[in-house]
Amino acid sequence: MIQTFANHVALVTGAARGIGRATALTLRSRGARVVATDVSEAVHELKAQNIVTLTGDIADEDTAIRSVGMAIERFGALDILVNNAGRTMNRALIDMSVADWDDIMSVNARGTFLHCREAVRVMLSGQGGVIVNVASIVAQVAMKDISVYAASKGAIAQLTKVIAVEYGAQGIRANAVAPGVVETDILEDIVSDSRATLAGYGSAHPIGRVGQPQEIAEIIAFLASPASAFITGSIVMADGGFTAL
């Protein structure tokens, strides 16, 4: 099923690359007007008809306010929020500093909270809306050396459920997608070849490979569309069977 988003306005964070970029382009190709944001100036490469861009750190309250404000100012509404931006850290618990913990939690957990809060405020004044948060399989299962990343993604999963319960009666749906390993640049500051390193985890998935950004973007588009109208408060596993093991 191909979703159409004519007359819909979407905000996508972390849109400069990977899943965020694929999602912004997918929504726009199906009729949405999109606000694409990222901490990287590379997000401005997406600027085109029906896509406006903004740079900012999602952990900053002002970024969330400006992003939602841009959707209203430029397109007159906000119907869809996709919280995709995030950071990871591979470090043993006993080697992690308080600054390490706060850095990842501020981006992943606080950044998601801030954008959800601002989006819900706008959606409550309109006809409702849809929030899709990008969590991870580590919101459900454990792996070594990613305690803070796992904690932040667990926070996102629970925040998603609470929003669904609090605001379902006001026409707001909230779901999260929990990807397995996806071939992106998320490890670029950790290893020399992020994509190759991640692709190497293919054998850990029953499907025999890792995911691609477009595959996750398709699931996000489904969850953002009326085709999923009876789904809310769910964590959708998109992991090539990883959590079925």
C-alpha positions as CSV (number, residue, x, y, z in Angstrom):
1,M,0.0,0.0,0.0
2,I,1.4,3.4,-1.0
3,Q,0.4,6.1,1.4
4,T,-0.5,9.6,0.2
5,F,0.0,12.6,2.4
6,A,-1.5,15.4,0.4
7,N,-2.4,18.4,2.6
8,H,-0.3,16.9,5.4
9,V,2.6,18.7,7.1
10,A,5.4,16.7,8.6
11,L,8.4,17.5,10.8
12,V,11.3,15.0,10.6
13,T,14.3,15.3,12.8
14,G,17.8,14.0,12.0
15,A,16.9,14.4,8.4
16,A,20.4,15.0,7.0
17,R,21.2,11.3,6.4
18,G,20.1,7.7,6.9
19,I,16.6,6.9,8.1
20,G,15.7,10.6,8.6
21,R,16.7,11.6,5.1
22,A,14.9,8.6,3.6
23,T,11.8,9.4,5.6
24,A,11.7,13.1,4.7
25,L,12.0,12.3,1.0
26,T,9.5,9.5,1.2
27,L,6.8,11.7,2.8
28,R,7.5,14.5,0.4
29,S,7.3,12.2,-2.6
30,R,3.8,11.2,-1.5
31,G,2.5,14.7,-1.1
32,A,3.5,15.9,2.3
33,R,5.1,19.3,3.0
34,V,8.1,18.7,5.2
35,V,10.2,20.5,7.7
36,A,13.5,18.7,7.8
37,T,15.9,19.4,10.7
38,D,19.3,18.3,11.8
39,V,22.3,19.4,13.8
40,S,24.3,19.2,10.5
41,E,24.3,21.8,7.9
42,A,24.0,19.0,5.4
43,V,20.3,19.0,6.0
44,H,20.1,22.1,3.7
45,E,20.8,19.8,0.8
46,L,17.2,18.7,1.1
47,K,15.8,22.1,0.5
48,A,13.4,22.0,-2.4
49,Q,9.8,22.5,-3.3
50,N,7.7,21.5,-0.2
51,I,10.8,20.9,1.9
52,V,12.1,23.6,4.2
53,T,15.1,23.0,6.4
54,L,16.4,24.1,9.8
55,T,19.6,23.4,11.8
56,G,19.7,23.0,15.5
57,D,20.5,20.6,18.4
58,I,17.4,18.7,19.3
59,A,18.4,18.7,22.9
60,D,17.8,22.4,23.0
61,E,14.3,23.5,23.9
62,D,14.6,26.4,21.4
63,T,15.2,23.9,18.5
64,A,11.9,22.2,19.2
65,I,10.1,25.5,19.4
66,R,11.6,26.8,16.2
67,S,11.0,23.6,14.3
68,V,7.3,23.3,15.2
69,G,7.0,27.1,14.6
70,M,8.5,26.8,11.2
71,A,5.9,24.2,10.2
72,I,3.1,26.5,11.3
73,E,4.7,29.6,9.7
74,R,5.5,28.0,6.4
75,F,2.8,25.5,5.9
76,G,0.0,26.4,8.4
77,A,-0.2,23.2,10.4
78,L,1.7,20.2,11.8
79,D,0.1,16.8,11.3
80,I,3.0,14.4,11.6
81,L,6.1,14.4,13.8
82,V,8.9,11.9,13.2
83,N,11.5,11.9,16.0
84,N,14.4,10.2,14.3
85,A,17.5,12.2,15.4
86,G,19.7,10.4,17.9
87,R,23.2,9.5,19.0
88,T,24.8,6.3,20.1
89,M,27.7,5.4,22.4
90,N,29.6,2.1,22.7
91,R,31.2,2.0,26.1
92,A,31.2,-0.3,29.1
93,L,29.2,0.9,32.0
94,I,32.1,1.3,34.3
95,D,34.0,3.4,31.8
96,M,31.2,5.8,31.3
97,S,31.3,9.3,32.8
98,V,28.3,11.3,34.0
99,A,29.0,13.6,31.0
100,D,28.8,10.6,28.6
101,W,25.4,9.6,30.1
102,D,24.0,13.1,30.1
103,D,25.1,13.7,26.5
104,I,23.3,10.7,25.0
105,M,20.2,11.1,27.2
106,S,19.9,14.8,26.4
107,V,19.8,14.1,22.7
108,N,17.8,10.9,22.5
109,A,15.4,11.2,25.4
110,R,15.1,14.9,26.1
111,G,15.2,15.8,22.5
112,T,12.4,13.4,21.7
113,F,10.4,14.7,24.7
114,L,10.8,18.4,23.7
115,H,9.6,17.8,20.1
116,C,6.7,15.6,21.3
117,R,5.6,18.3,23.8
118,E,5.7,21.1,21.2
119,A,4.0,19.0,18.6
120,V,1.2,17.8,20.9
121,R,0.5,21.4,21.9
122,V,-0.1,22.3,18.3
123,M,-2.0,19.1,17.4
124,L,-4.4,19.7,20.3
125,S,-5.4,23.0,18.8
126,G,-6.1,21.4,15.5
127,Q,-7.5,18.1,14.3
128,G,-5.1,15.9,16.1
129,G,-2.0,14.3,14.5
130,V,0.5,11.4,14.5
131,I,3.8,11.0,16.2
132,V,6.3,8.3,15.1
133,N,9.3,7.9,17.3
134,V,12.4,6.0,16.3
135,A,13.4,3.6,19.1
136,S,15.6,0.5,18.7
137,I,15.6,-3.2,19.4
138,V,17.6,-2.3,22.5
139,A,14.5,-0.8,24.0
140,Q,13.4,-4.5,24.3
141,V,16.6,-6.6,24.4
142,A,20.0,-6.1,25.9
143,M,23.5,-5.9,24.3
144,K,26.9,-5.2,25.9
145,D,28.5,-1.8,26.0
146,I,25.4,0.3,25.1
147,S,23.8,1.0,28.5
148,V,23.1,4.6,28.0
149,Y,21.8,4.2,24.4
150,A,19.6,1.4,25.5
151,A,18.3,3.4,28.4
152,S,17.5,6.4,26.1
153,K,15.7,4.2,23.6
154,G,13.7,2.5,26.4
155,A,12.7,6.0,27.6
156,I,11.5,6.8,24.0
157,A,9.4,3.6,23.9
158,Q,7.7,4.4,27.2
159,L,7.2,8.0,26.3
160,T,5.5,6.9,23.1
161,K,3.0,4.7,25.0
162,V,2.2,7.5,27.6
163,I,1.5,10.0,24.8
164,A,-0.9,7.5,23.1
165,V,-2.8,7.0,26.4
166,E,-2.9,10.7,27.4
167,Y,-4.0,12.1,24.1
168,G,-5.7,9.3,22.1
169,A,-9.1,10.8,22.9
170,Q,-8.0,14.1,21.4
171,G,-7.1,12.5,18.0
172,I,-3.4,12.1,18.5
173,R,-1.8,8.7,17.8
174,A,1.8,7.8,18.9
175,N,3.8,4.8,17.9
176,A,7.5,3.9,17.8
177,V,9.4,1.9,15.3
178,A,12.2,-0.3,16.7
179,P,14.8,-1.0,14.0
180,G,17.4,-3.7,14.2
181,V,20.8,-2.9,12.8
182,V,20.4,-0.6,9.8
183,E,23.2,0.4,7.5
184,T,23.8,4.0,8.2
185,D,26.6,6.4,9.2
186,I,25.6,6.5,12.9
187,L,28.9,5.0,14.0
188,E,31.1,7.4,11.9
189,D,32.6,8.9,15.1
190,I,33.3,5.5,16.6
191,V,34.7,3.3,13.7
192,S,36.4,4.0,10.5
193,D,33.7,2.6,8.2
194,S,30.2,2.8,9.9
195,R,28.3,1.2,7.0
196,A,30.6,-1.8,6.6
197,T,30.7,-2.4,10.3
198,L,27.0,-2.4,10.6
199,A,26.5,-4.6,7.5
200,G,28.7,-7.1,9.3
201,Y,25.9,-7.8,11.8
202,G,23.7,-9.3,9.0
203,S,24.2,-12.8,10.3
204,A,22.7,-11.9,13.6
205,H,19.3,-11.4,12.0
206,P,17.3,-14.4,10.9
207,I,16.6,-12.6,7.6
208,G,20.3,-12.8,6.9
209,R,21.1,-9.1,6.5
210,V,20.8,-5.7,8.1
211,G,18.2,-3.2,7.2
212,Q,18.3,-0.3,4.8
213,P,17.1,3.2,5.7
214,Q,14.4,3.1,3.1
215,E,12.9,0.0,4.6
216,I,12.5,1.8,7.9
217,A,11.2,4.9,6.2
218,E,8.4,2.8,4.7
219,I,7.3,1.6,8.1
220,I,7.4,5.1,9.4
221,A,5.2,6.3,6.5
222,F,2.7,3.5,7.2
223,L,2.5,4.4,10.9
224,A,2.1,8.1,9.9
225,S,-0.7,7.3,7.5
226,P,-4.5,6.7,7.9
227,A,-3.8,3.1,6.9
228,S,-2.6,2.6,10.5
229,A,-5.5,4.5,12.1
230,F,-6.2,1.8,14.8
231,I,-2.6,1.5,15.8
232,T,-1.4,3.6,18.7
233,G,0.9,3.0,21.7
234,S,2.7,0.3,19.8
235,I,6.4,-0.5,19.4
236,V,6.7,-1.9,15.9
237,M,9.8,-4.2,15.6
238,A,11.5,-3.8,12.3
239,D,14.5,-6.0,13.0
240,G,14.7,-8.8,10.4
241,G,13.6,-11.2,13.1
242,F,16.3,-10.3,15.6
243,T,14.0,-10.2,18.6
244,A,12.3,-13.4,17.6
245,L,15.4,-15.4,18.5
